[in-house]
Amino acid sequence: AQSSDITINDTSSGTTELTSMTVVTHTSGGDGTTAQVTAPGGIQAGDLLIIMEYGPDVTSNIDGQIPTGFTKIQDAEHAAVDQRIHYKIATGSESGTTYTGQTGSNENMWIGVFRGNVAITGVQILASLGVDNVTNPSINMGASNPSNGKQLIFVSNGTRSASTCNVNPSDPSSGWTTYDHIESGSGNEVQGIAWNFPGTSWDGVVNCSGSYGSSSRNTIVGCILDLSIT
């Protein structure tokens, strides 16, 4: 009928910070008269979905035909070429869904599934920029805004009538994952993608240039996204 006082020391980590990010899967939809891609399997609630679309001779408005449920982040628009990026916080029901965007000729669409160590609940666009119709476009965005481990950088460039295209990041100086020459081999349209989750040593400024297989009508778009988990 007697008991002693005890102390419970909870040493569990109790994760409350977004500290890591990975692309668990990605896919592209190929050339077509409509930008289109089917979301890959395995998408979970709290994943961040990013769509990049690129194509020439677009017949719809730059703010029209945004993929269902997505928010447009930035575009680079020219009479011959349009490029756009969009985001969506996944509910977990997106796998197998086919998303559509701009109409024109040789339209491409890419989707990446970004997953943190904890579920993402909110997105704020800290900076974004699009540059078009120059030989070798580059992008500079951001300010003195040190990362607390929640900022995601996403950059993509595109070129027409070529089969080579890649992003060349220079700031931050490390931590990049790149996907070069998306849709290469057809000699029509091709893109490059780079992303970074920079952590605490970054000063908030992004610099990227592109390598292009064509000398004209090139584009580059990018953004810095602040991700929240509450």
Secondary structure as UniProt FT lines:
FT   STRAND          21..28
FT   STRAND          32..38
FT   TURN            41..42
FT   TURN            45..46
FT   STRAND          48..56
FT   TURN            62..63
FT   TURN            68..69
FT   STRAND          71..77
FT   STRAND          81..89
FT   TURN            95..96
FT   STRAND          98..116
FT   STRAND          122..134
FT   STRAND          138..142
FT   STRAND          151..160
FT   STRAND          165..171
FT   STRAND          176..182
FT   TURN            183..185
FT   STRAND          189..196
FT   HELIX           199..201
FT   STRAND          205..212
FT   STRAND          218..228
//
